[in-house]
Amino acid sequence: MQQVQFRGMLSTAIHKFGSPAPHVPPPLKHCRCFSSATSIHYPALHQHPQWSGLQNWRRSPLNHDRYWGPNGPIPEPKEIQISRPSPSIFSSCSSLAEMGSIVLSTADPLTKAKLSHLAFTKWYQEGLPIGVSDAPSTPARPPKPELVSPKEIPPPKRSGLPLNAYMLHNLAHVELNAIDLAWDTVVRFSPYTELLGEGFFADFAHVADDESRHFTWCSQRLAELGFSYGDMLAHGLLWRECKKSSDNVAARLAVIPLVQEARGLDAGPRLVNKLIGFGDHRTSNIVEKIADEEVAHVAVGVYWFVSVCQKMGRSPGSTFTEILKEYNVELKGPFNYSAREEAGIPREWYEPSSTSKEENKLSEVYDRLACIISMEQENSSLGKLSK
């Protein structure tokens, strides 16, 4: 079949991974159409399981529980509220993409998290369009932490932080990057609302809002322990992976939600157990809540990855494998099979040998049964002869 390219954003993905439908309308450069956040239409996927809670997550009201109270998330108490950015910072913005660009250009981590929530809230409540904006090549970052290679990150004993603060700092770094990863997806692909649909951008703005809440919880808990984000080195691996997929939406969805965020599903329970063993139940409760909410983010990635693949007429599983090979992305276990299955990632996508293993196990069972039947038949024949 002759290769035909989508315009703009999907062109690289189609060129490498498949052929689109015969006709695709060009993207609108200044699309002003809008459906309210609660009435956006999400097309059903064909023959692919989805997380059972996805629709409820999409329709959920704004979540303002950005403080971790004695028994879990609560709105920030007035007596401890610190300075918040003024809503006027978005006064010149008329779209979600423009606000996302401002979030990406904000260096201070807590301000970035607050602006993320403010942007999503303004879009949700005021019915702004998705719009179009330019994403910075790299999000603004604070002077600390210094970004180094993963090999240069010190082990807990040499970090200067106790184990619980060490693990929490690493998680805070992941969550801060996740805010930028989600907004970059919204802003970078904003010229293609017509192709992707408003639901794509609504979902990833919602993800950005969740991630900003997670970072705020981590930052609060670090402060309670006597530390702050930036007190130890961190790595730039997450953004490096993001930059790889800046021109390919299929690759962006595969590399970030289906690989990077899915690793959070794998690591979450282990991190919770380590914190419980350390005796820090308050931090373990925060981490457990974050891990539970990450299922939605992976499920969003699965939904849109499958949707893009179906538009290209490609198998999601084989496309996922090709993208990982093309972008040199490594999948690392151990895997949390139940959480991945719940989010909608088939096991054969990330562990191709699992199908053959199951077939081999089944074959072994049949072989044993055949051997037992044969032995019983021989014993029966010998019994008849002895008579």
N, C-alpha and C positions, 0 to 999 in steps of 0.2 A: 504494500500500500504506500502510495506517495506521501512523503512527509509534508505536512503543512504546518506553519507556525502560528501560534496565537500572537497577537500583537503585544509588544511590551513585556510585561511581567512574566507571562507564561511561555514566552518564546524559547528561552533556554531549556525549560523543563520539557517542553514538547519536542524540541529538536533532539534532546538526548534520550527521552524516555517514551515517546509514543506519538500517535497521530490524533488530532482533535476532530471534533465534528466538522462537517463540510463548511459551515459558515458560523463565524463568531463576530458579533458586532464590535467595533472599536470602542475602547474605553472612553468615557466622558471625562474630559479634563476638569470640568467644574460641575460635577454632579451635585445638585442641591436637593434631590429627592430625599425623603426621610420617612421612615416608619417608626412609630414610637417603640421604645425598648421592649414593651410588653406585647407588641403586635407584629414583630418581625417574623417573617415566614422562613422556616428552616426545612428545606426539602428532605424527604426521607431517603436514607441510603438503601441501596439495593443489596440484599443478601450479606449484610455485615452487622454483627451485634453492636449495640451501643450501651453505654453505661445507663442503668435504669434511672439514675437521678439527674440526668443531663437536662431534661426539660424543666424540672423543678429548680435547678441551679440557674438556668437562664431567666426564669420568671421570678426569681427571688427578689425581695425588696432590697434597697440599699442597706449595706451593713456598716453601721457606725461603731461597732464594738472594737475599738482600736486600743483598748487598754486591758491588761490582764489583771483582773481583780482577784480576791481571795479564793474564789471558786470557779474562775474561768473568765472568758471575754466579757467585757462590759464597756459602755461608753466612757470616755475619759472624764473622770470627776472634775468638776469646775475648780475645786481648790488646788488641783495640781496641774491644770492646763498650762502649757508653756506657749510661747508666742506662735501664732499660726500665720501662714502667709495670707495676705489679703486676697479676697476673690477678685479684686481689681486687676490683678496680674493677668487675668484672662479677658479683660475688658475689650481688648482689640481683637480677640479671637471669635470667629464666627463658625467654627467647625471643630469636630473631635480631633482631626489630624493636626490642626494648628496648636491645640492645647497639648497634644502628645509631644510635639516638637519642643515646646517649652519645658516639659518635664525632662526630656532627654538632655536638654541644655543646662539643667540645674545640677550643680556639683554637690551641694551639701546633702548628705544622705537622708536626714530626717525631713528636710524641706522637700526633697524629691518625693519622699513617701507621702507627705501631706498634699503636695500638688497633684500627685497621681489620684488620690481620693477625691480631691476637689474637682479635677477635670472630669472624672467619670460621673460624679454627682451632677455637675453642671450639664453635661451632655444628656444624662438620664432624665433630669427634671425639666430641662428647657426645650427638648426636642430639636437640638442642633443637627445639621447634616454631618455626614462623615467628612466631606470636604477633601482637600488636597493640600499637602505640605511636603517640605523636604526634610529628610532625616539627616542629622549630623553623621559624619563618617564614624565617629566614636562618641559615646555619651560623655558628658562632663563628669569628672571624678574628683573627689576630695584629695588633698595632699597625702593623707593617710587613709587606708593602709598602702604601703608601697607594694606595687604589683611585681611579682617575680615569677620564675618558672615553677611548676608544681614540685620539682625536685628540690627547690630551695626553701620550701615551707618547712620550718623546724618541726620535729616531733613534739608531742605534748610536754615532755620533760624539759625540753630546751626552749619552750615558747615563752616562759615567764608567766603563764596563766595556769590556773588549776584546770583539771580535765574538763569540768563542766563548762567553764568559761571558754576554754579552747574550742570545744565542740560547738558551743553556741555562736562563737565568733565566725567559725567556718560556715554555719548555717545562715547567719546574718549576711555574709558575703554572697552566698548563693541567692538569697532572697532579694538583695539589692540589684544584683545582675538580672534577676527574673523580672523586676519592674521594667528595666530598660529593654530587655528582650521582647517583652510583650508590646511595649509602646513602639519599639522600632518596627515590629511587624505591622502595627496599625499604620504608622506614618509612611514607612518605606513603600508599602503596596497600596497606599491611598489613591493613586491615580486609576486604580483598577476596580473600583467599587462596582462598576457595571458588570464586570466579569465574575468577580468573587461573590458579590451580594453583600448587603449591609450586615447580615448576620455574622459574617467573618470578622468584621471590625468590632461589632458589639461584643462578641465573645472574647476577643483578645484585650479589649479595653476592660472588660469585667475581670479577666485574669490579672491584668496589671493592678486593678484595685485590690484584689485578694492578696497579691504579693506585697503590696505596700503595707497592708495590715499585718502580714506575717513579719516583715522587717521591723515594724514598729514594736511588736511584741518582743522580738529578739533584742532590740536595742534597749527596751525598758528593762528586761531581765538582766542584761549585761550591766546596766547601771546599778541595779539592785545588788549585784555581786561585786561592785566596786570597779568595773571596767567599762570600756566603751568601744564601739566599732572603730578600728584603726589601731588598736593596741598591739597588733601582731601583723606579720606579713600576710599577703594574700596573693592569689594567682590570677592571671588574665585569661585562663583557658576557656571560660564560658563565652567571653566576648569573641575570642578567636574563632570558636566554632560558629558563632553567629555571623561573623563577617564572611565566612565561606559561602553562606547561602543568601547573600544580599541580593543576588540577581535571579533567584530561583525559588518560587514559593513552595514548590513540592519539596525541595531540599530543606528549606527553612522548617517546614512542618515535620519532616523526618528527623532532622538533626536536633531540634530543640525540644518540642514536646515528647516525641516518641523515643528519644535517646536520653537527652539531658534530664528532662523532668521525670521520665520513667525511672531513672536512677534514684530519684528521691523516694519513689515507692519502694525500691529495693532496700535502701539504706535506713528509712524511717524507723521500722521496728527494731533494728539493731541499735540505733542511736538511743531510742527510748530505753531499751534494756540496759545499756551502758550507764545511762544517767540514773536509772533506778538503783543499779549496783553501786553507783557512786554516792547514793543517798540524797540526790537532788530531785525530789518528786515534783516540785513546782516547775522546774525546767523541763522535766520529762513530760509533764502534762501539756506544756506549750508545744513541744516538738510533736507529740502525738496528734494534737489538734491540727497542726500544720500538715502533717503527713496525710491525715484524713482528707483535708481539703485539696490536696494535690491531685487526688483521683480525678476531680473535675477538670483540672487543667490538662491532664494527659488525655482524658476523654474528648476534650475540645480539639486537641491536636489530631487525634485519631479520626474524628468526624470530618474535619476539613481536609486531611490528607486523603482519605478515601473519596471524598467529594471531588477533589481535584483530579485524582487518578481516574475516576469514572468519567469526568469530562474529557479526559485525554483518551479514553477507551483502553486504559491500561489496568493490569492486575495490580492492586495495592501491594500485595506481598512481594512480587517479583520487582516492582518498582522500588520498594523500600530497600531491598537487597542491593539493587543496582546503585542507588544513591549512596549507600554506606560505602560501597566499594569505590565509587567515583570520587567521593569526598574524603576517603581514607578515615572513616569514622569507625572506631572500635567499640564493640559491645562487650561489656564486662559484667560477669556475674559476681556473686550468686544473685539469682533473680527471685523476686517475690511473685511467684506464679499467680497466686490468687488475686492480688491487687492488680496485676497487669491484665488478667482476664476480666476482672470487674470493669476496668477502664476501657476495654474493647481491643486490646492488643493480642492477636492470636499468637500462641506460643511458637508456631512455625516461622513467624516473622523474625524473631530474635534468636531462636534456637532451632535452625532448620533440621538438625539431626534428630529432633524429638519425634518426628513422624516415623522415621526409619527405626528409631529405638523402640517405639511402641509396636511397630510391625514385627521387629525381631523378637520382642518379648512374647507377642502373640504366637509367633511361629514356634518359639521354644515350648510354650504351653501345649500347642498342638502335637509337637514331637513327643513330649512326655506322655500325653494321652494315648497317642498311637502306640508307644512302647508298652504302656500298661495294658492296653487292650490286647496287644500281641502276646504278652506274657500270660495273660489270663486265658487266652485261647489255647496256648501251648499246655498250660497246667490242666485245662479241661480235657484236652486230647489225651494227656498222659494218664489222667484219672480213669478215662474210659478204657484205655488199653490195659491198665492194671486189673480191672475187673474181669 
